[in-house]
Amino acid sequence: MLKTRRQALRLSLAQVEVDTKIRGKFLTALESGNYEILPNDIYSRGFVQHYANHLGLDGNKVAAEYVEERGGLAVGETKAPRLVRPKRLVFTGPMLAVLAGVVVMLGVLWYLLWQFSSLAAAPSLAVTNPVSDLVITGGVIDVSGRTTPGSDVNVNDSPVLTDTDGNFSEKVALQDGVNAIRVTSKSKLGKSTTVTRNVLAKLPKMDAAEVGVPAALFDGIAVAVSVKETTSVVVTVDGQPAWNGTYVAGKSQLFTGKNDVSITTGNAGATSVTITNKVVVGKKLSPLGKEGEIRRNQAFAKDTVIP
């Protein structure tokens, strides 16, 4: 009867199982009369009543017929389901304090291990510019990249500054031909990483004749800059950029301004200046500093006195 009604309603056993929450094997047993796997108690009678009501039949009547078909309900076999409740874990104050202490200790231990591994390992070093085997026309190039924060960076054995994130950038003077640019990063424990870039520089030929400054005092500043070795030079006149590039050996250039001329050189020992302003005429400083010294923003004003 149950099976015929279900098929008439075009319902599958799987759909009935979902709708009634009665396991499929019990539905199959009810429809086939295979009662051996069903307990003969009030719960199986409830299955029949619920299933019949779901199919639109009289659940009480069908359940009564089911009990009659089984010869009545067995006495003493009905057992109410036992609900086993899992034990709850209760966190007490002392337990929470211990857990917090363990978490803090693990965090400190992890941080110390991370710091030690960072210091013990060689620093990371990525040179973003220049790329490998670069060919350029000019005498100066920007060398930039990133290393492990706190590491010391040298470009061709000259120290350069890094920011808090380990980024660095430095201008490097090139000689005509192949230049090997060696970037080294060294950690506080002496571990180092080196990256070398080869750059082919093509420099224009320069006239080695030295330019002259005015031979008389005037209300302004004139500075002739010359080098005996190839080096990078940056010049500003009255606060405005006037030159940023490489001087090849023998190059000389005159800069004049109303108020001041500022010079930055990559090799003060190879750089000379001759000055005329409103107080001195043709005063020469040779060299501008020590060999290999980087002299930054050396300023000469119209009233600068040079002994």
Backbone hydrogen bonds in HBPLUS format (Angstrom, degrees):
<---DONOR---> <-ACCEPTOR-->    atom                        ^
c    i                          cat <-CA-CA->   ^        H-A-AA   ^      H-
h    n   atom  resd res      DA  || num        DHA   H-A  angle D-A-AA Bond
n    s   type  num  typ     dist DA aas  dist angle  dist       angle   num
A0005-ARG N   A0001-MET O   3.04 MM   4  6.17 161.2  2.07 146.6 151.4     1
A0006-ARG N   A0002-LEU O   2.95 MM   4  6.17 159.7  1.99 151.0 156.7     2
A0007-GLN N   A0003-LYS O   2.93 MM   4  6.15 164.1  1.96 154.2 157.9     3
A0008-ALA N   A0004-THR O   2.97 MM   4  6.14 146.2  2.09 141.4 151.1     4
A0009-LEU N   A0005-ARG O   3.08 MM   4  6.34 140.3  2.24 140.7 150.7     5
A0009-LEU N   A0006-ARG O   3.13 MM   3  5.13 125.2  2.44  93.2 107.1     6
A0011-LEU N   A0006-ARG O   3.13 MM   5  5.55 169.3  2.14 149.4 151.9     7
A0010-ARG N   A0007-GLN O   3.04 MM   3  4.80 155.9  2.10  97.0 104.2     8
A0016-VAL N   A0012-SER O   3.00 MM   4  6.34 159.5  2.04 153.1 158.7     9
A0017-GLU N   A0013-LEU O   2.86 MM   4  6.04 153.9  1.92 147.3 154.7    10
A0018-VAL N   A0014-ALA O   3.12 MM   4  6.40 153.3  2.19 143.3 149.4    11
A0019-ASP N   A0015-GLN O   2.97 MM   4  6.22 158.5  2.02 148.3 154.4    12
A0020-THR N   A0016-VAL O   2.81 MM   4  5.85 166.8  1.83 157.6 160.1    13
A0021-LYS N   A0017-GLU O   2.92 MM   4  5.31 136.3  2.11 133.5 142.7    14
A0026-PHE N   A0023-ARG O   3.08 MM   3  5.54 130.9  2.33 108.7 120.9    15
A0027-LEU N   A0023-ARG O   3.20 MM   4  6.61 153.4  2.28 148.7 156.7    16
A0028-THR N   A0024-GLY O   2.94 MM   4  6.20 161.8  1.97 153.2 157.8    17
A0029-ALA N   A0025-LYS O   3.03 MM   4  6.14 151.8  2.11 134.9 142.6    18
A0030-LEU N   A0026-PHE O   2.94 MM   4  6.17 156.3  2.00 147.8 153.6    19
A0031-GLU N   A0027-LEU O   3.00 MM   4  6.25 165.1  2.02 153.1 156.6    20
A0032-SER N   A0028-THR O   2.99 MM   4  6.11 145.7  2.11 144.6 153.8    21
A0033-GLY N   A0029-ALA O   2.89 MM   4  5.73 116.3  2.31 139.2 152.7    22
A0034-ASN N   A0029-ALA O   2.91 MM   5  4.65 132.2  2.15 138.6 143.5    23
A0035-TYR N   A0033-GLY O   3.09 MM   2  5.63 122.7  2.43 106.7  90.9    24
A0038-LEU N   A0035-TYR O   3.04 MM   3  5.10 154.9  2.10 104.8 112.8    25
A0045-ARG N   A0041-ASP O   3.30 MM   4  6.64 157.3  2.35 147.7 154.4    26
A0046-GLY N   A0042-ILE O   2.93 MM   4  6.17 141.0  2.09 134.8 145.4    27
A0047-PHE N   A0043-TYR O   2.99 MM   4  6.38 143.6  2.13 140.9 150.5    28
A0048-VAL N   A0044-SER O   3.13 MM   4  6.50 159.1  2.18 148.9 152.3    29
A0049-GLN N   A0045-ARG O   3.01 MM   4  6.30 160.6  2.05 148.8 154.2    30
A0050-HIS N   A0046-GLY O   2.92 MM   4  6.05 165.0  1.94 152.3 156.0    31
A0051-TYR N   A0047-PHE O   2.86 MM   4  6.01 160.3  1.90 153.1 159.2    32
A0052-ALA N   A0048-VAL O   2.93 MM   4  6.03 165.3  1.95 150.5 154.6    33
A0053-ASN N   A0049-GLN O   3.02 MM   4  6.19 163.4  2.05 147.1 151.8    34
A0054-HIS N   A0050-HIS O   3.02 MM   4  6.18 152.7  2.10 142.3 149.8    35
A0055-LEU N   A0051-TYR O   3.13 MM   4  6.45 137.9  2.32 141.3 152.3    36
A0055-LEU N   A0052-ALA O   3.05 MM   3  5.13 127.7  2.34  97.0 110.9    37
A0057-LEU N   A0052-ALA O   2.90 MM   5  5.09 158.4  1.94 152.3 145.1    38
A0056-GLY N   A0053-ASN O   3.01 MM   3  5.04 158.6  2.06 104.3 110.4    39
A0062-VAL N   A0058-ASP O   2.97 MM   4  6.20 169.7  1.98 162.7 165.7    40
A0063-ALA N   A0059-GLY O   2.88 MM   4  5.96 158.6  1.93 149.1 155.4    41
A0064-ALA N   A0060-ASN O   2.98 MM   4  6.15 150.9  2.07 142.2 149.8    42
A0065-GLU N   A0061-LYS O   3.03 MM   4  6.33 155.9  2.09 148.6 154.8    43
A0066-TYR N   A0062-VAL O   2.93 MM   4  6.20 147.3  2.04 143.8 153.4    44
A0067-VAL N   A0063-ALA O   3.00 MM   4  6.32 156.8  2.06 148.9 153.6    45
A0068-GLU N   A0064-ALA O   2.98 MM   4  6.22 158.2  2.02 147.5 153.9    46
A0069-GLU N   A0065-GLU O   2.84 MM   4  6.01 151.9  1.92 143.8 151.9    47
A0070-ARG N   A0066-TYR O   3.06 MM   4  6.32 138.7  2.24 142.6 153.0    48
A0072-GLY N   A0067-VAL O   2.74 MM   5  4.93 166.3  1.76 156.6 151.7    49
A0071-GLY N   A0068-GLU O   3.04 MM   3  5.01 155.5  2.10 100.4 108.0    50
A0096-LEU N   A0092-THR O   2.94 MM   4  6.21 159.5  1.99 156.4 161.8    51
A0097-ALA N   A0093-GLY O   2.98 MM   4  6.24 153.8  2.05 151.8 159.6    52
A0098-VAL N   A0094-PRO O   2.96 MM   4  6.22 156.6  2.01 148.6 154.2    53
A0099-LEU N   A0095-MET O   2.95 MM   4  6.21 163.1  1.98 151.2 155.9    54
A0100-ALA N   A0096-LEU O   2.88 MM   4  6.07 159.3  1.92 147.3 153.1    55
A0101-GLY N   A0097-ALA O   2.95 MM   4  6.18 155.6  2.01 145.0 151.7    56
A0102-VAL N   A0098-VAL O   2.91 MM   4  6.20 155.4  1.97 151.0 157.7    57
A0103-VAL N   A0099-LEU O   2.94 MM   4  6.20 160.0  1.98 151.6 156.7    58
A0104-VAL N   A0100-ALA O   2.97 MM   4  6.21 160.1  2.01 149.8 155.0    59
A0105-MET N   A0101-GLY O   2.94 MM   4  6.12 163.1  1.97 149.4 154.1    60
A0106-LEU N   A0102-VAL O   2.91 MM   4  6.09 161.0  1.94 150.5 155.7    61
A0107-GLY N   A0103-VAL O   2.93 MM   4  6.13 152.2  2.00 144.6 152.6    62
A0108-VAL N   A0104-VAL O   2.90 MM   4  6.19 160.1  1.94 153.7 158.5    63
A0109-LEU N   A0105-MET O   2.88 MM   4  6.06 163.0  1.91 150.7 155.9    64
A0110-TRP N   A0106-LEU O   2.88 MM   4  6.03 159.3  1.93 145.5 151.3    65
A0111-TYR N   A0107-GLY O   2.97 MM   4  6.16 159.0  2.02 146.2 152.0    66
A0112-LEU N   A0108-VAL O   2.92 MM   4  6.16 161.9  1.95 153.2 157.7    67
A0113-LEU N   A0109-LEU O   2.95 MM   4  6.15 161.3  1.99 150.9 156.1    68
A0114-TRP N   A0110-TRP O   2.89 MM   4  6.07 155.2  1.95 147.5 154.8    69
A0115-GLN N   A0111-TYR O   2.88 MM   4  6.10 160.3  1.91 151.2 156.3    70
A0116-PHE N   A0112-LEU O   2.91 MM   4  6.07 163.4  1.94 149.5 154.2    71
A0117-SER N   A0113-LEU O   2.91 MM   4  6.06 163.5  1.94 148.1 152.8    72
A0118-SER N   A0114-TRP O   2.96 MM   4  6.11 149.8  2.05 143.2 151.8    73
A0119-LEU N   A0115-GLN O   2.95 MM   4  6.20 154.4  2.02 149.5 156.1    74
A0120-ALA N   A0116-PHE O   2.80 MM   4  5.90 156.6  1.85 152.2 159.3    75
A0121-ALA N   A0117-SER O   3.11 MM   4  5.99 143.2  2.25 136.8 144.1    76
A0148-THR N   A0124-SER O   3.27 MM  24  5.41 135.0  2.49 141.0 137.7    77
A0126-ALA N   A0146-ARG O   2.86 MM  20  5.33 164.8  1.89 162.7 167.6    78
A0146-ARG N   A0126-ALA O   2.85 MM  20  5.33 152.5  1.92 147.7 156.9    79
A0128-THR N   A0144-SER O   2.99 MM  16  5.86 128.7  2.27 125.1 139.6    80
A0129-ASN N   A0144-SER O   3.23 MM  15  5.23 161.3  2.26 142.7 138.0    81
A0144-SER N   A0129-ASN O   2.86 MM  15  5.23 154.3  1.93 141.6 149.2    82
A0134-LEU N   A0198-ASN O   3.21 MM  64  6.72 136.0  2.41 154.1 157.4    83
A0200-LEU N   A0134-LEU O   2.74 MM  66  6.17 161.9  1.78 163.9 167.5    84
A0136-ILE N   A0200-LEU O   2.93 MM  64  6.33 159.7  1.97 160.4 165.9    85
A0202-LYS N   A0136-ILE O   2.98 MM  66  6.33 147.2  2.09 149.6 160.0    86
A0138-GLY N   A0202-LYS O   3.20 MM  64  6.02 131.9  2.44 120.1 133.5    87
A0174-LEU N   A0139-GLY O   2.70 MM  35  4.77 163.9  1.73 135.6 135.3    88
A0141-ILE N   A0172-VAL O   2.98 MM  31  5.40 150.7  2.07 142.8 152.1    89
A0172-VAL N   A0141-ILE O   2.84 MM  31  5.40 161.8  1.87 156.0 162.0    90
A0143-VAL N   A0170-GLU O   2.73 MM  27  5.23 175.6  1.73 158.1 159.7    91
A0170-GLU N   A0143-VAL O   2.84 MM  27  5.23 148.4  1.94 141.1 151.7    92
A0145-GLY N   A0168-PHE O   3.13 MM  23  5.65 151.0  2.22 147.8 148.4    93
A0168-PHE N   A0145-GLY O   3.08 MM  23  5.65 156.9  2.13 147.5 147.1    94
A0147-THR N   A0166-GLY O   2.91 MM  19  4.91 151.4  2.00 124.3 133.2    95
A0151-SER N   A0148-THR O   3.12 MM   3  5.89 150.6  2.21 150.2 151.4    96
A0152-ASP N   A0186-LYS O   2.88 MM  34  5.17 164.1  1.91 153.7 151.4    97
A0186-LYS N   A0152-ASP O   2.83 MM  34  5.17 157.3  1.88 144.8 152.4    98
A0160-VAL N   A0153-VAL O   3.00 MM   7  5.80 158.4  2.05 151.9 150.5    99
A0154-ASN N   A0184-THR O   2.87 MM  30  5.25 155.7  1.93 151.9 159.7   100
A0184-THR N   A0154-ASN O   2.89 MM  30  5.25 164.5  1.92 155.2 160.4   101
A0155-VAL N   A0158-SER O   2.83 MM   3  5.19 160.7  1.87 147.9 144.6   102
A0158-SER N   A0155-VAL O   3.07 MM   3  5.19 159.0  2.11 106.4 113.1   103
A0156-ASN N   A0182-ARG O   2.74 MM  26  5.07 170.3  1.75 158.9 158.7   104
A0163-ASP N   A0167-ASN O   2.97 MM   4  5.48 150.1  2.07 144.8 154.1   105
A0166-GLY N   A0163-ASP O   3.01 MM   3  5.30 163.7  2.04 112.6 117.6   106
A0177-GLY N   A0201-ALA O   2.86 MM  24  5.20 171.4  1.87 147.4 150.3   107
A0201-ALA N   A0177-GLY O   2.82 MM  24  5.20 165.7  1.84 148.5 143.9   108
A0179-ASN N   A0199-VAL O   2.71 MM  20  5.13 160.0  1.75 146.5 153.7   109
A0199-VAL N   A0179-ASN O   2.83 MM  20  5.13 166.6  1.85 150.9 155.4   110
A0181-ILE N   A0197-ARG O   2.72 MM  16  5.11 174.4  1.73 165.7 163.6   111
A0197-ARG N   A0181-ILE O   2.83 MM  16  5.11 163.6  1.86 147.5 152.6   112
A0183-VAL N   A0195-VAL O   2.82 MM  12  5.26 177.7  1.82 164.0 163.5   113
A0195-VAL N   A0183-VAL O   2.82 MM  12  5.26 161.2  1.85 156.0 162.4   114
A0185-SER N   A0193-THR O   2.84 MM   8  5.30 163.7  1.86 157.4 162.8   115
A0193-THR N   A0185-SER O   2.84 MM   8  5.30 149.6  1.93 149.3 159.5   116
A0187-SER N   A0191-LYS O   2.67 MM   4  5.22 164.0  1.70 159.7 164.3   117
A0190-GLY N   A0187-SER O   3.06 MM   3  5.25 161.0  2.10 110.4 113.1   118
A0218-PHE N   A0277-ASN O   3.34 MM  59  5.73 157.2  2.39 110.8 117.3   119
A0220-GLY N   A0218-PHE O   2.88 MM   2  5.71 126.8  2.17 111.3  95.3   120
A0221-ILE N   A0257-GLY O   2.94 MM  36  5.30 158.0  1.99 154.4 152.9   121
A0257-GLY N   A0221-ILE O   2.81 MM  36  5.30 154.1  1.88 153.6 161.3   122
A0222-ALA N   A0276-THR O   2.86 MM  54  5.25 150.0  1.95 158.5 167.1   123
A0276-THR N   A0222-ALA O   3.00 MM  54  5.25 155.3  2.06 149.8 155.1   124
A0223-VAL N   A0255-PHE O   2.75 MM  32  5.25 165.4  1.77 159.1 164.0   125
A0255-PHE N   A0223-VAL O   2.84 MM  32  5.25 155.0  1.90 140.9 149.3   126
A0224-ALA N   A0274-THR O   2.87 MM  50  5.08 163.9  1.89 149.0 154.0   127
A0274-THR N   A0224-ALA O   2.95 MM  50  5.08 144.8  2.08 136.2 147.0   128
A0225-VAL N   A0253-GLN O   2.77 MM  28  5.34 163.5  1.80 161.5 159.4   129
A0253-GLN N   A0225-VAL O   2.82 MM  28  5.34 150.7  1.90 146.2 155.9   130
A0226-SER N   A0272-SER O   2.97 MM  46  5.34 164.1  2.00 155.7 157.4   131
A0272-SER N   A0226-SER O   2.83 MM  46  5.34 169.5  1.84 161.7 162.7   132
A0227-VAL N   A0251-LYS O   3.18 MM  24  5.97 144.7  2.31 157.4 167.5   133
A0250-GLY N   A0227-VAL O   2.82 MM  23  5.60 157.1  1.88 139.8 147.4   134
A0228-LYS N   A0270-ALA O   2.91 MM  42  5.30 150.7  1.99 144.3 153.9   135
A0231-THR N   A0247-TYR O   2.86 MM  16  5.45 149.9  1.95 151.4 160.7   136
A0247-TYR N   A0231-THR O   2.76 MM  16  5.45 161.2  1.79 175.3 169.0   137
A0266-GLY N   A0232-SER O   2.91 MM  34  5.18 150.7  2.00 155.1 155.5   138
A0233-VAL N   A0245-GLY O   2.79 MM  12  5.69 169.0  1.80 166.0 168.4   139
A0245-GLY N   A0233-VAL O   3.07 MM  12  5.69 168.5  2.09 163.3 164.7   140
A0234-VAL N   A0264-THR O   2.80 MM  30  4.97 157.5  1.85 148.8 154.0   141
A0264-THR N   A0234-VAL O   2.81 MM  30  4.97 150.5  1.90 152.9 158.3   142
A0235-VAL N   A0243-TRP O   2.77 MM   8  4.91 163.0  1.80 139.8 143.3   143
A0242-ALA N   A0235-VAL O   2.80 MM   7  5.42 164.7  1.82 152.4 148.7   144
A0243-TRP N   A0235-VAL O   3.07 MM   8  4.91 149.3  2.17 141.6 136.7   145
A0236-THR N   A0262-SER O   2.99 MM  26  5.22 157.8  2.04 144.3 150.8   146
A0262-SER N   A0236-THR O   2.89 MM  26  5.22 167.2  1.91 155.4 159.8   147
A0237-VAL N   A0240-GLN O   2.77 MM   3  5.23 153.2  1.84 157.4 154.5   148
A0240-GLN N   A0237-VAL O   2.97 MM   3  5.23 165.7  2.00 113.5 118.0   149
A0238-ASP N   A0260-ASP O   2.95 MM  22  5.28 163.0  1.98 147.8 153.1   150
A0251-LYS N   A0248-VAL O   3.01 MM   3  5.75 161.9  2.04 150.8 150.6   151
A0302-LYS N   A0259-ASN O   2.87 MM  43  5.37 133.7  2.09 153.8 152.7   152
A0261-VAL N   A0300-PHE O   2.81 MM  39  5.31 152.8  1.89 150.1 159.1   153
A0300-PHE N   A0261-VAL O   2.81 MM  39  5.31 151.5  1.89 148.1 157.8   154
A0263-ILE N   A0298-GLN O   2.84 MM  35  4.97 156.5  1.89 126.6 133.8   155
A0298-GLN N   A0263-ILE O   2.71 MM  35  4.97 162.3  1.74 154.2 147.9   156
A0265-THR N   A0295-ARG O   2.85 MM  30  5.39 152.2  1.92 152.9 161.4   157
A0295-ARG N   A0265-THR O   3.06 MM  30  5.39 142.5  2.21 150.5 159.7   158
A0270-ALA N   A0267-ASN O   3.12 MM   3  5.57 152.6  2.20 109.0 116.8   159
A0268-ALA N   A0293-GLU O   2.74 MM  25  5.31 163.3  1.77 150.3 156.3   160
A0271-THR N   A0268-ALA O   3.26 MM   3  5.06 163.8  2.29 101.1 105.7   161
A0288-LEU N   A0268-ALA O   3.14 MM  20  4.99 127.8  2.42 163.8 151.7   162
A0289-GLY N   A0268-ALA O   3.18 MM  21  4.44 126.7  2.48 108.3 101.8   163
A0269-GLY N   A0290-LYS O   2.81 MM  21  4.43 112.2  2.28 128.3 115.6   164
A0288-LEU N   A0271-THR O   2.77 MM  17  5.65 134.2  1.98 160.8 168.3   165
A0273-VAL N   A0285-LEU O   3.01 MM  12  5.29 161.5  2.04 146.6 151.8   166
A0285-LEU N   A0273-VAL O   2.72 MM  12  5.29 167.5  1.73 165.1 169.4   167
A0275-ILE N   A0283-LYS O   2.62 MM   8  4.98 161.4  1.65 141.8 147.4   168
A0283-LYS N   A0275-ILE O   2.76 MM   8  4.98 147.4  1.86 158.8 149.0   169
A0277-ASN N   A0280-VAL O   2.95 MM   3  5.57 161.2  1.99 150.2 153.9   170
A0278-LYS N   A0302-LYS O   3.07 MM  24  5.83 159.7  2.11 150.7 156.9   171
A0293-GLU N   A0290-LYS O   3.11 MM   3  5.31 163.4  2.14 123.0 125.8   172
A0304-THR N   A0301-ALA O   3.19 MM   3  5.08 170.3  2.20 108.0 108.4   173
